[in-house]
Amino acid sequence: MLTAFRKQIQGVWRNEEGLGMLEMILIIAVIVIIAVIFRDQLKGIVQSLLGKAKSKTESFMDGN
């Protein structure tokens, strides 16, 4: 009886069906949490990058 129970436990432990989806959900959740925590810093970085891109584009279009 103990051997049969051990085989069932090992079978459940080795069952990896659906594990990929769980990993993807956890990774997405961590990314969302980090984005929420650092929202203000990320917003500043994106605005800075877009401002630099705008100024570079304007200077290129003006021929400078």
N, C-alpha and C positions, 0 to 999 in steps of 0.2 A: 504494500500500500504506500509506503514511504517513497519507494522508487517511482511509482506512477505519479505521485504528487510532484516529485522533483522534475520529472519529464514534462509535466504540464507547466510548471513554473519556467523551465528553460525554454519551452515553446513560446510562451507569452513574452519572455525577455527578448527572444530573437526575432519576434514578429516586428518588422520595420515598415509595415504597410502604412502609408499615410504620414510617415515621418517627415518627408520632404516638404509637405504642405505646412506642417506645424513649424518647421524651421523657418520657412518663408514668412509666416505670420509673425513669429517672434522677432525676426530681423526687421520687418516693417514696423512693428510696434516700437522697437528700440529707436529706430530712426525718427519716428513721429514724436516720441517723448523727448529726444534730444533737440529736435526742431522747436518744440514748444518751449523747452527750458531756455534755449539760446535764441529765441525769436528776435529780440531787439538787436543782438549782435549780428545775426545773419542778415537782418534787414539793412543795417548800416553797411555791411560788406557789399551786399548786392547793389545798394544805391551808389556806393563809391565806385564800384566797377562799371556800372552803367554810365555814371558821370564821366569817367575817364574815357570810355568808349565813345561817348557823345562828343567830347572835346577833340579826340583824335580824328573822328569822322569829319567834324566841322573843319579842322585844320587841313585835312586832306582835300576836302572839297573846295576850300578856298585857295588851294595851291601853295600853301606855306610850307 
